[in-house]
Every structure is written in C-alpha cells, then in structure tokens.
Amino acid sequence: MSNPGRTVAYLLMTFAVIGGIMLVWPSEGVRVTDDFVLDFPDWDGFWAEDKPQRRVALQELFDIYSLKIDSTAIRDSIKRAKIAHQQEMKWIQFADSTMSACANFFEAVNAGAQRQRMMRIMHYGDSQIEGDRITGYLRHQLQGAYGGQGSGWLSLVEVIPTPVMDYTSSDNWYRYTAYGRPQSIHTRYGMLAGFHRFIPEEDTVIVDNLREDGVDTIDVAADQGNEEVVTTVEDGAIAEQDTVRAWVELKPKGGIYGRTQKFSRIRMAYGNIRSLVAYKLYLDGELYQADSLRDVAFYNELVIDVEDAPGVIRFEFEGVDSPDFYGISLEPLSGLVVDNIPLRGSSGTFFNKIDRLQLKEQYDRENVGLFILQFGGNSVPYIDDEKRAEDFGRWFGAQIRTLRQLNPESSFIVIGPSDMSIKDKDKFVTYPMLASIRDALQKASFEAGAAYWDLFEAMGGPGSMPQWVNVEPALASTDHIHFTPKGAKVVSEWFYEALMKAFDDYRGVAKQ
C-alpha cells in the first residue's frame, strides 16, 4: 500500500522545485537555438489575474503532443490525426447536412441552367484578391467545366493593376467608394461599392432634364463631332455651358487564362445623370457607336453585343456634368462569369451603406448564383478583445442578411481571414485575436445562411504564415499578411477543390 506521508512529501517537493524554477526563469525564456526558445511561467504570471484566453486550435495541440510523446506508435497516430484534421480544414463548412447555403447554386448548375442564361459568381474581397488573384484560377476552372467566358465586372477606370486589362485614361477621373471615410454626397455607390466621375461632385451643374410634358430640353450633336455640347433650358437658367471631356481605353491582355479574353457582350453601367452626356464608343480604333446617355433614372446600362471580342475598347465622354460610372462588364451571353471585386482596406461591412433600391435593381439584372465574400483581414489588427470580435461578427452577419434579402435565390460562401503575423520580439506570431475573429465570422455566417471556408486553418492554423513566407519559392510576402501570386494560386486551387467536393457531396457522389 502507498504511504500517504510520502505522497504528500513528494508533492510538496515537486511544488517547491517548480516554484524555485519560476523564481529564477527569465521572462524572455532560454534560447536553445536560433529557432527554439524554452519558455516557463514566471512567478508574477502564475499569480496574475486570469484573463480570457483564445481558443487553442487542434493544430497546436498536435504539435505539442508530438514534441512530448516518445512512443513511435502514438506519434504516428497523432501524425495521421493531424493530417486528417488538416485535410478536413480544407473543406467548406456548412451549418446543416443539407448544405442549404449553397443548394440553389448547386441545383442550378446541376440542371445546366447557366447554359441557357448567363449566371454570375461575384467574388468580393479585400486586398488579398487584388489583381485577379484567387479569382482568376477559379474563373478559369469553372468556365472550363461549366461554360462561359469573359472577365465579368471591372472598374471603368483603373484602380488596381490587373492581369485582365491594360488601362489608359484621361487624368480627370475621380473615385468615390462606399467604404473608408465618407466621400459622396449620396449613397448610390452601386454593387461594386464605388463609382468614377470625370467632374467632381462639388463642381457639377445640376440641371432638370425634363419639362413637365416629359420633353427633353437638352440637345446633343455628339455624332457630328461638335466641339462642345450646347444646352438650352426653357426658363433661361442655363443658356450655354462649357463642356468637359474624358476618355478611357481598355485593352484585354493576352493573359494565361484565354477564356477571359473572349466575350460577346459589353455592358457599361452608369447613373445619377443630371444633364445630358455625349459618348462615342470605338472598337479596335473604329467608331462603333455615337449617342448620348439620356436616361434620367438613377441606374442604367449601355449594352453592346459583339460578334468577336475587340482588342481595344475606347469610350469618350463629353458633358457639362458627369454621371456616376459604376463599371464595365465583359461577358458571355450564357455560361458562368466570375467577377473579381477587390476593395482594398475594406472590412466587408459596407453593403448596408449603399442605396438598397439601386442595389436591388442592379442585382436583379445579374442572376447571381453565388456570392463569395472574402473579408476579415483588415479588421484583425484593430480588434483587441472578445467583445470587439463578437461585434465584428454581428456586423458582418448583417451584411450577409442584407445581400440575402436582395438576392433570395443566391447562395453564399464566406472565406475568412488567413493567418496573419505580427512581430513579437525576434519572431512573427499570429495576431492574438485572429482565432476569435474567425470564430465570430463562422458563427455569423452560419446564422445568416452562408457556408464558411476556414482559410486560417486550411493554411496551417496559428503560426503558419511564417512558413508560407520562408518556403522556397515564397507563398506569402514578407509583410506576413498577403500571399504571393504563387501562394494565391495554391489558395485558389484549394478553394476550387473544396467547392467541387461540396458540389459532389451535394449530389451524393463520393470524391474519387
């Protein structure tokens, strides 16, 4: 039988040894190698008031166990479990077994609906998707499998260089966005969350275009090539105004994805016209169309069907005031088109700030089968406690619900933030609240009816970003935030694989 006295003595001796180590152990740890530091709780930390701790991911537990367990059999078992966990984290997560968040999209594609009519996939995101990164490969694969071509919606004037298009333009364009500090005097930013004007809002001339009898009082001779547009208003308020000219030229690049360079329709979206604007459209240097943007509705489109995709598209505009130009779409008549909509600096919480009637009118024209919302990274550095993480999740959930109300037949997938590192002494560590932000986004997505793809865990969980930075060739940049083009391609391949697995699972087909 055991001796209780000896047991108590042994425990007291153990506590004394541990307490002694805690008293002398340096707070910065003991460095063993350049990459390995032994840490031990110090005395102050042991008695400090408990603070909320972030959830420890399974990935970390596996790593800890692997270091401490010597049994080869157990280590092999943990390794297999770690691999299985990592593989599971690559798949899209659903709140229910029926995969209702994506059911409408899967049903439509399974029935071949996109072959009868064009269907959109709108990929919104922050700077992580700039330059068609992630979206480009996804578009190429989906169009190859299910039909379609073209790049989809682009900004009319270049915001961020893209491999899809070479831009040149006059230097009198002004941009207004729905995110960041307030910019416009109205909230009709459109579904791309921003617009361009060739006359700033504060310099515009507001003109009532229509008389009471509905007859337009402004005449334009754009197709005659006049030097200026002459305006007449019957009450004599404006007899003549000098006009402003602007132009933009787009040249599709011969990129690695050939389907992007092929399209059958050009759509230019505009609105908020308060006086007549003349335009000329040139295709491959030849005048194709000359007319005026006459519609006074707050949203309208210029639609041009082309037999062969032109190599150069040039718009010239002239007027005493500028419309709001929302973008240009290069698209097919049927099949899938995948829009890349990067919004640098955005947290994704802007949809509720955009005029809902205008958004509804735009989305109703688009037949959006699937929304992909990839946000969260821009909020990570500024969220420092659990409450703020939960608040962000609720705000983001409200955006999903708004989009679902406007697009009740669409499906939704949220892609959460990747691992992001901050410098701590001489090493890079995961932002303290990133896992909590991920949890809040996942919860909000499920509650709002969206699926969730956990990019943070898929790439390796906490502490994985430095590995992506230091591998050869590098998969992430030295800012320990953004992927390199090669890293973005890896992420895109993973997401496409996850989307196809979910599609197969929905159809009851086992992934081979």
QUIBELNOR-V774188 format. One record per pair of residues at least 4 apart in sequence whose ideal C-beta (glycine too) atoms are under 7 Angstrom apart, sorted by the first residue. I is the first residue (numbers start at 1). J is the second residue. D is the distance in Angstrom with one decimal. If there is no record, write none. Layout:
I|J|D ; I|J|D
This chain:
2|7|6.2 ; 3|7|6.8 ; 4|8|6.3 ; 5|9|6.2 ; 6|10|6.2 ; 7|11|6.5 ; 8|12|6.3 ; 9|13|6.2 ; 10|14|6.4 ; 11|15|6.4 ; 12|16|6.3 ; 13|17|6.5 ; 14|18|6.4 ; 15|19|6.0 ; 16|20|6.3 ; 17|21|6.5 ; 18|22|6.3 ; 19|23|6.5 ; 20|24|6.8 ; 21|25|5.5 ; 21|40|6.2 ; 22|40|6.9 ; 22|41|6.0 ; 22|42|5.7 ; 22|43|4.7 ; 22|46|6.1 ; 23|43|5.4 ; 25|40|4.4 ; 25|42|5.9 ; 26|30|6.6 ; 27|42|5.4 ; 29|37|4.2 ; 29|38|5.7 ; 29|39|4.3 ; 30|37|6.8 ; 30|38|4.6 ; 31|37|5.0 ; 32|36|4.6 ; 32|37|6.8 ; 32|38|6.0 ; 41|45|5.1 ; 41|46|5.2 ; 43|47|6.8 ; 44|48|6.2 ; 52|386|5.6 ; 54|432|6.4 ; 54|433|6.8 ; 54|435|5.0 ; 54|436|5.6 ; 55|435|5.5 ; 55|439|6.9 ; 56|60|5.2 ; 56|61|6.3 ; 57|435|6.5 ; 57|457|6.9 ; 57|461|4.6 ; 57|462|5.6 ; 58|62|6.2 ; 58|85|5.4 ; 59|63|6.7 ; 59|460|6.7 ; 59|461|3.5 ; 59|462|6.7 ; 60|64|6.3 ; 60|461|6.9 ; 60|462|5.8 ; 61|65|6.2 ; 62|66|6.2 ; 62|78|5.8 ; 62|81|6.8 ; 62|82|4.2 ; 63|67|6.8 ; 64|68|6.6 ; 65|69|5.6 ; 65|78|5.4 ; 66|75|6.0 ; 66|78|5.6 ; 69|74|5.0 ; 69|75|5.8 ; 71|75|6.4 ; 72|76|6.2 ; 73|77|6.4 ; 74|78|6.4 ; 75|79|6.3 ; 76|80|6.5 ; 77|81|6.4 ; 78|82|6.1 ; 79|83|6.5 ; 80|84|6.3 ; 81|85|6.2 ; 82|86|6.3 ; 83|87|6.3 ; 84|88|6.4 ; 85|89|6.4 ; 89|454|5.8 ; 89|457|3.8 ; 89|458|5.1 ; 90|458|4.9 ; 90|494|5.6 ; 90|498|5.8 ; 91|498|5.2 ; 91|501|6.0 ; 92|413|6.4 ; 92|451|5.1 ; 92|453|4.9 ; 92|498|4.9 ; 92|499|6.7 ; 92|502|4.8 ; 93|451|6.5 ; 93|452|4.8 ; 93|454|6.6 ; 94|99|4.8 ; 94|101|5.9 ; 94|451|5.1 ; 95|101|6.9 ; 95|446|3.7 ; 96|100|5.7 ; 98|103|6.7 ; 99|103|5.9 ; 99|502|6.5 ; 99|506|5.2 ; 101|411|6.1 ; 101|412|5.8 ; 101|449|5.8 ; 101|450|5.3 ; 101|451|4.1 ; 102|106|5.5 ; 102|411|4.3 ; 102|413|6.7 ; 102|451|5.7 ; 102|502|6.4 ; 103|107|6.0 ; 104|108|6.3 ; 104|409|5.5 ; 104|410|6.8 ; 104|411|5.2 ; 105|109|6.4 ; 105|369|4.6 ; 105|370|4.5 ; 105|411|3.7 ; 106|110|5.9 ; 106|503|5.5 ; 106|506|4.6 ; 107|111|6.2 ; 108|113|4.1 ; 108|114|6.8 ; 108|119|6.6 ; 108|369|5.6 ; 109|114|6.2 ; 109|146|5.9 ; 110|507|6.4 ; 113|117|6.8 ; 113|119|6.6 ; 114|119|4.0 ; 114|146|5.9 ; 114|147|6.4 ; 114|148|6.9 ; 114|334|6.8 ; 114|335|5.7 ; 114|336|5.3 ; 115|147|5.6 ; 115|334|5.8 ; 115|335|6.7 ; 116|334|6.3 ; 117|334|5.9 ; 117|367|6.3 ; 118|331|6.2 ; 118|332|6.0 ; 118|333|6.4 ; 118|334|5.4 ; 118|335|6.3 ; 118|337|6.1 ; 118|367|6.4 ; 119|336|5.7 ; 119|367|5.4 ; 119|369|4.4 ; 120|152|6.9 ; 120|337|5.5 ; 120|339|6.3 ; 120|366|5.1 ; 120|367|6.1 ; 120|368|4.7 ; 120|369|6.5 ; 121|336|6.4 ; 121|338|4.5 ; 121|369|6.3 ; 121|370|4.6 ; 121|372|6.7 ; 122|339|4.8 ; 122|341|6.4 ; 122|368|5.5 ; 122|371|5.4 ; 123|129|6.5 ; 123|135|4.7 ; 123|338|6.3 ; 123|339|6.2 ; 123|340|5.7 ; 123|341|6.3 ; 123|372|4.4 ; 123|374|7.0 ; 124|341|4.8 ; 124|343|6.8 ; 124|372|7.0 ; 124|373|5.3 ; 124|374|6.9 ; 125|129|3.7 ; 125|342|5.8 ; 125|374|3.6 ; 125|375|6.5 ; 126|342|7.0 ; 126|343|6.1 ; 126|344|6.5 ; 126|346|5.5 ; 126|375|5.7 ; 126|377|5.7 ; 126|378|5.3 ; 127|342|6.4 ; 127|344|4.4 ; 127|482|6.7 ; 128|374|6.5 ; 128|377|6.1 ; 128|482|6.3 ; 128|483|6.8 ; 129|133|5.6 ; 129|134|5.0 ; 129|135|5.8 ; 129|340|6.3 ; 129|342|4.9 ; 129|374|6.0 ; 130|160|4.9 ; 130|342|4.2 ; 130|344|6.5 ; 131|160|6.5 ; 131|161|6.5 ; 131|162|5.5 ; 131|163|6.2 ; 132|136|4.0 ; 132|162|5.4 ; 132|163|5.5 ; 132|164|5.5 ; 132|340|4.9 ; 133|483|7.0 ; 133|485|6.4 ; 133|488|3.7 ; 134|138|6.5 ; 134|488|5.1 ; 134|491|5.7 ; 134|492|4.4 ; 135|139|5.9 ; 135|338|6.1 ; 135|340|3.8 ; 136|140|6.4 ; 136|163|6.9 ; 136|257|5.9 ; 137|141|6.3 ; 137|489|5.9 ; 137|492|4.0 ; 137|493|6.5 ; 137|496|6.8 ; 138|142|6.2 ; 138|338|6.1 ; 138|492|5.4 ; 138|495|6.5 ; 138|496|5.4 ; 139|143|6.0 ; 139|257|7.0 ; 139|260|6.9 ; 139|338|3.7 ; 140|144|6.3 ; 140|257|4.2 ; 140|259|6.3 ; 141|145|6.3 ; 141|496|5.1 ; 142|146|5.8 ; 142|336|5.2 ; 142|338|6.2 ; 143|147|6.6 ; 143|148|4.1 ; 143|149|6.0 ; 143|259|4.9 ; 143|335|6.5 ; 143|336|5.5 ; 146|335|7.0 ; 146|336|5.3 ; 147|334|6.9 ; 147|335|3.6 ; 147|336|6.4 ; 148|332|5.3 ; 148|335|2.8 ; 148|336|3.7 ; 148|337|5.5 ; 149|259|4.5 ; 149|262|4.3 ; 149|263|5.9 ; 149|332|4.8 ; 149|335|6.6 ; 150|260|6.7 ; 150|262|6.7 ; 150|263|3.6 ; 150|330|4.5 ; 150|331|4.3 ; 150|332|5.5 ; 150|337|5.5 ; 151|164|4.6 ; 151|260|4.9 ; 151|330|5.0 ; 152|329|5.8 ; 152|331|6.1 ; 152|337|4.4 ; 152|338|5.8 ; 152|339|3.7 ; 153|192|6.1 ; 153|327|5.1 ; 153|329|4.6 ; 153|339|4.4 ; 153|341|6.8 ; 154|164|6.9 ; 154|165|6.2 ; 154|327|6.0 ; 154|328|5.6 ; 155|159|4.9 ; 155|192|6.8 ; 155|327|5.6 ; 156|196|5.6 ; 156|248|6.0 ; 156|268|6.9 ; 156|325|4.6 ; 156|327|5.5 ; 156|328|5.1 ; 157|167|6.9 ; 157|169|5.3 ; 157|173|4.7 ; 157|196|4.7 ; 157|248|5.5 ; 158|167|3.5 ; 158|169|7.0 ; 159|175|6.8 ; 160|342|6.2 ; 160|344|6.8 ; 163|253|6.0 ; 163|255|4.8 ; 164|253|6.3 ; 164|255|6.5 ; 164|260|5.7 ; 165|250|5.2 ; 165|251|6.8 ; 165|252|6.0 ; 165|253|6.3 ; 166|251|4.3 ; 166|253|5.8 ; 167|250|6.0 ; 168|249|4.8 ; 169|173|6.0 ; 169|247|6.5 ; 169|248|4.1 ; 169|249|6.8 ; 170|246|4.7 ; 170|247|5.0 ; 172|198|5.3 ; 172|244|7.0 ; 172|246|5.5 ; 173|196|5.1 ; 173|198|5.7 ; 173|246|6.5 ; 174|196|6.7 ; 174|197|5.1 ; 174|200|4.8 ; 175|194|6.2 ; 175|196|5.5 ; 176|183|4.4 ; 176|184|4.3 ; 176|194|6.2 ; 176|195|5.7 ; 177|183|6.1 ; 177|189|6.8 ; 177|193|6.1 ; 177|194|4.0 ; 178|189|3.9 ; 178|193|4.3 ; 178|194|6.4 ; 178|350|4.5 ; 178|353|5.2 ; 178|354|5.3 ; 179|193|6.3 ; 179|343|6.1 ; 179|345|6.8 ; 179|346|4.2 ; 179|350|4.4 ; 180|345|6.1 ; 184|189|6.8 ; 184|201|6.5 ; 185|201|5.5 ; 187|353|6.2 ; 187|354|5.9 ; 187|355|4.7 ; 188|271|6.4 ; 188|272|6.1 ; 188|298|5.8 ; 188|324|6.7 ; 188|355|4.5 ; 188|358|4.8 ; 189|193|5.4 ; 189|194|5.8 ; 189|195|6.2 ; 189|354|4.9 ; 190|195|5.8 ; 190|269|6.8 ; 190|326|3.8 ; 190|358|6.6 ; 190|362|6.2 ; 191|359|5.9 ; 191|362|4.6 ; 191|363|6.3 ; 192|326|5.9 ; 192|327|5.0 ; 192|341|5.9 ; 193|343|5.7 ; 193|350|5.6 ; 193|354|6.8 ; 195|324|4.1 ; 195|325|5.9 ; 195|326|5.1 ; 196|325|4.8 ; 197|201|6.8 ; 197|322|4.1 ; 197|324|6.1 ; 198|244|6.1 ; 198|246|3.3 ; 198|317|6.2 ; 198|322|4.6 ; 199|203|5.4 ; 199|204|5.7 ; 199|244|5.4 ; 199|321|6.0 ; 199|322|4.1 ; 204|274|6.7 ; 204|321|4.6 ; 204|322|6.9 ; 205|241|6.1 ; 205|275|6.3 ; 205|320|5.1 ; 205|321|5.2 ; 206|274|5.1 ; 207|233|6.6 ; 207|238|6.4 ; 207|274|5.7 ; 207|275|4.1 ; 207|321|7.0 ; 209|216|6.1 ; 209|218|6.2 ; 209|275|6.6 ; 209|276|6.9 ; 209|296|5.1 ; 210|214|5.7 ; 210|216|6.4 ; 210|296|6.5 ; 211|215|5.3 ; 211|217|5.8 ; 211|234|6.6 ; 216|294|6.6 ; 217|232|6.4 ; 217|233|5.5 ; 217|234|5.8 ; 218|231|4.9 ; 218|275|6.4 ; 218|276|4.2 ; 219|230|6.9 ; 220|229|5.3 ; 220|276|5.3 ; 220|278|4.8 ; 220|292|4.5 ; 221|226|4.6 ; 222|278|3.2 ; 222|279|6.9 ; 222|280|6.7 ; 222|290|5.4 ; 222|291|6.8 ; 222|292|5.8 ; 222|318|6.8 ; 223|290|3.8 ; 223|291|7.0 ; 228|242|6.6 ; 228|243|4.9 ; 229|243|4.7 ; 229|276|6.9 ; 229|278|5.8 ; 229|318|5.9 ; 229|319|6.1 ; 229|320|6.8 ; 230|240|5.8 ; 231|238|5.9 ; 231|240|6.6 ; 231|241|5.6 ; 231|275|6.7 ; 231|320|6.2 ; 232|239|6.5 ; 233|237|5.2 ; 233|238|4.9 ; 241|320|4.0 ; 243|318|5.1 ; 243|319|5.8 ; 243|320|5.6 ; 244|319|6.8 ; 245|316|7.0 ; 245|317|6.9 ; 245|318|4.8 ; 246|317|5.1 ; 247|314|6.6 ; 247|315|6.5 ; 247|316|4.5 ; 247|317|7.0 ; 248|315|5.5 ; 249|312|6.5 ; 249|314|4.4 ; 250|313|4.6 ; 251|311|6.5 ; 251|312|5.0 ; 252|261|4.8 ; 252|309|7.0 ; 252|311|6.8 ; 254|261|6.6 ; 255|260|6.1 ; 261|309|6.4 ; 262|309|5.2 ; 263|309|5.0 ; 263|330|4.2 ; 263|331|5.6 ; 263|332|6.3 ; 264|305|6.4 ; 264|306|6.4 ; 264|332|5.4 ; 264|333|5.1 ; 265|303|6.7 ; 265|305|5.3 ; 265|331|5.3 ; 265|333|6.2 ; 266|304|4.4 ; 266|306|6.5 ; 266|313|6.7 ; 266|328|6.8 ; 266|330|6.2 ; 267|301|5.3 ; 267|303|5.3 ; 267|328|6.9 ; 267|329|4.4 ; 267|331|6.9 ; 268|301|6.6 ; 268|302|4.4 ; 268|328|5.0 ; 269|301|5.2 ; 269|326|4.0 ; 269|327|5.5 ; 270|293|6.1 ; 270|300|6.2 ; 270|323|4.4 ; 270|324|6.5 ; 270|325|5.1 ; 270|326|6.4 ; 271|297|7.0 ; 271|298|4.9 ; 271|299|4.2 ; 271|300|6.2 ; 271|323|6.3 ; 271|324|5.3 ; 271|326|6.8 ; 272|298|5.9 ; 272|323|5.8 ; 272|324|4.3 ; 273|277|6.5 ; 273|293|6.0 ; 273|295|6.7 ; 273|296|5.7 ; 273|323|4.7 ; 274|321|5.3 ; 275|319|6.1 ; 275|320|5.2 ; 275|321|4.3 ; 276|292|5.4 ; 276|294|6.5 ; 276|319|6.3 ; 277|292|6.4 ; 277|293|4.7 ; 277|317|5.8 ; 277|318|7.0 ; 277|319|3.7 ; 277|323|5.8 ; 278|292|5.0 ; 278|318|4.6 ; 278|319|6.4 ; 279|291|6.5 ; 279|292|6.9 ; 279|293|6.1 ; 279|315|6.1 ; 279|316|6.6 ; 279|317|5.2 ; 280|287|6.3 ; 280|290|4.7 ; 280|316|4.5 ; 281|288|4.9 ; 281|289|4.4 ; 281|304|6.8 ; 281|315|5.8 ; 282|286|6.3 ; 282|287|5.7 ; 282|288|6.2 ; 282|314|4.1 ; 283|288|4.5 ; 283|310|4.1 ; 283|313|6.3 ; 284|310|4.8 ; 284|311|5.6 ; 284|312|5.4 ; 285|312|6.5 ; 289|304|6.8 ; 293|323|6.1 ; 295|300|4.3 ; 298|358|5.9 ; 299|358|5.4 ; 299|361|5.3 ; 299|362|6.3 ; 306|310|6.4 ; 331|337|4.7 ; 332|337|6.4 ; 345|378|5.9 ; 346|350|6.2 ; 346|375|6.9 ; 346|378|6.4 ; 347|375|6.1 ; 347|378|5.1 ; 347|379|4.8 ; 348|373|6.1 ; 348|375|3.0 ; 348|396|6.0 ; 348|399|6.3 ; 349|395|4.8 ; 349|396|6.1 ; 349|399|5.8 ; 350|354|6.8 ; 351|399|4.6 ; 351|402|5.0 ; 351|403|6.0 ; 352|398|6.2 ; 352|399|6.3 ; 352|402|5.4 ; 354|359|5.4 ; 355|359|6.6 ; 356|360|6.2 ; 357|361|6.5 ; 358|362|6.4 ; 359|363|6.0 ; 359|406|5.7 ; 360|364|6.1 ; 360|406|5.2 ; 362|366|6.7 ; 363|368|6.1 ; 363|406|5.3 ; 363|407|5.4 ; 368|407|5.5 ; 368|410|4.9 ; 369|410|6.4 ; 369|411|6.6 ; 370|410|6.7 ; 370|411|4.8 ; 370|413|6.9 ; 371|403|6.0 ; 371|410|5.8 ; 371|412|4.9 ; 372|413|5.2 ; 372|415|6.4 ; 373|414|5.0 ; 374|415|3.9 ; 375|396|7.0 ; 376|380|6.7 ; 376|416|5.4 ; 376|417|3.7 ; 376|437|5.9 ; 376|441|5.6 ; 377|417|4.3 ; 377|418|6.8 ; 377|420|6.3 ; 377|481|6.8 ; 379|383|5.6 ; 379|392|5.5 ; 379|437|6.7 ; 380|417|5.8 ; 380|420|5.4 ; 380|431|5.0 ; 380|434|5.5 ; 380|437|6.0 ; 381|431|6.7 ; 383|388|4.5 ; 383|389|5.2 ; 383|392|6.1 ; 383|433|4.9 ; 383|437|5.9 ; 384|388|6.5 ; 384|433|6.3 ; 386|390|6.3 ; 386|436|5.8 ; 387|391|6.2 ; 388|392|6.4 ; 389|393|6.7 ; 389|433|5.5 ; 389|436|4.2 ; 389|437|4.9 ; 389|440|4.8 ; 390|394|6.6 ; 390|440|5.3 ; 391|395|6.4 ; 392|396|6.3 ; 392|437|6.4 ; 392|440|6.0 ; 393|397|6.2 ; 393|440|2.9 ; 393|441|5.6 ; 393|443|5.9 ; 393|444|4.1 ; 394|398|6.7 ; 394|444|6.4 ; 396|400|6.9 ; 396|441|6.0 ; 396|444|5.3 ; 397|401|6.5 ; 397|444|3.3 ; 397|447|5.9 ; 397|448|4.5 ; 398|402|6.5 ; 399|403|6.5 ; 400|404|6.2 ; 400|412|6.1 ; 400|445|6.7 ; 400|448|3.7 ; 400|450|5.2 ; 401|405|6.4 ; 401|448|5.0 ; 402|406|6.6 ; 403|407|5.8 ; 404|408|6.5 ; 404|412|6.8 ; 404|448|6.8 ; 404|449|5.8 ; 412|449|6.6 ; 412|450|3.7 ; 412|451|6.9 ; 413|450|6.4 ; 413|451|4.7 ; 413|453|6.1 ; 414|441|6.3 ; 414|445|4.3 ; 414|450|5.1 ; 414|452|5.1 ; 415|453|4.9 ; 415|455|5.6 ; 416|438|5.1 ; 416|441|5.0 ; 416|442|6.8 ; 416|452|6.6 ; 416|454|5.7 ; 416|455|5.6 ; 416|456|5.9 ; 417|434|6.6 ; 417|437|6.7 ; 417|438|6.7 ; 417|455|6.8 ; 417|456|6.1 ; 418|455|4.8 ; 418|456|6.0 ; 418|459|5.8 ; 419|430|5.7 ; 419|434|7.0 ; 419|456|5.5 ; 419|459|5.8 ; 419|460|6.8 ; 419|462|6.8 ; 419|464|4.7 ; 419|465|4.2 ; 420|430|7.0 ; 420|431|5.3 ; 420|434|6.2 ; 420|465|6.3 ; 420|480|6.6 ; 420|481|5.2 ; 421|428|3.7 ; 421|429|6.2 ; 421|430|6.2 ; 421|465|4.5 ; 421|466|6.1 ; 421|480|3.7 ; 422|428|6.9 ; 422|429|6.4 ; 422|431|5.5 ; 423|428|5.8 ; 424|429|4.6 ; 428|465|6.9 ; 428|466|4.9 ; 428|480|5.3 ; 429|463|6.8 ; 430|434|5.5 ; 430|462|4.4 ; 430|463|5.7 ; 433|437|5.7 ; 434|438|6.4 ; 434|456|6.6 ; 435|439|6.4 ; 435|462|6.8 ; 436|440|6.4 ; 437|441|6.3 ; 438|442|6.3 ; 438|454|6.6 ; 438|456|5.1 ; 439|443|6.3 ; 440|444|6.2 ; 441|445|6.1 ; 442|446|6.5 ; 442|452|4.7 ; 443|447|6.3 ; 444|448|6.0 ; 445|450|4.1 ; 445|451|7.0 ; 445|452|4.5 ; 446|452|6.8 ; 453|495|6.3 ; 453|498|6.1 ; 454|458|5.9 ; 455|459|6.2 ; 455|491|6.8 ; 456|461|6.6 ; 457|461|5.1 ; 458|494|6.0 ; 459|464|5.1 ; 459|468|6.5 ; 460|464|2.8 ; 460|467|6.5 ; 464|468|6.5 ; 465|469|6.3 ; 465|476|6.0 ; 465|480|5.1 ; 466|470|5.9 ; 466|480|6.8 ; 467|471|6.2 ; 468|475|4.2 ; 468|476|3.9 ; 468|487|5.9 ; 469|474|6.0 ; 469|476|4.7 ; 469|478|6.1 ; 469|480|5.9 ; 471|475|5.7 ; 473|486|5.7 ; 474|484|5.3 ; 475|483|6.4 ; 475|484|5.9 ; 475|486|5.9 ; 475|487|3.3 ; 475|490|6.1 ; 476|480|6.8 ; 476|482|6.7 ; 476|483|5.2 ; 476|484|6.1 ; 476|487|5.1 ; 477|482|5.0 ; 477|484|5.8 ; 483|487|3.4 ; 483|488|4.3 ; 483|491|6.2 ; 484|488|7.0 ; 485|489|6.5 ; 486|490|6.8 ; 487|491|6.5 ; 488|492|6.2 ; 489|493|6.3 ; 490|494|6.5 ; 491|495|6.3 ; 492|496|6.2 ; 493|497|6.3 ; 494|498|6.2 ; 495|499|6.2 ; 496|500|6.3 ; 497|501|6.3 ; 498|502|6.4 ; 499|503|6.4 ; 500|504|6.3 ; 501|505|6.1 ; 501|511|5.1 ; 502|506|6.3 ; 503|507|6.6 ; 504|509|4.4 ; 504|511|5.3
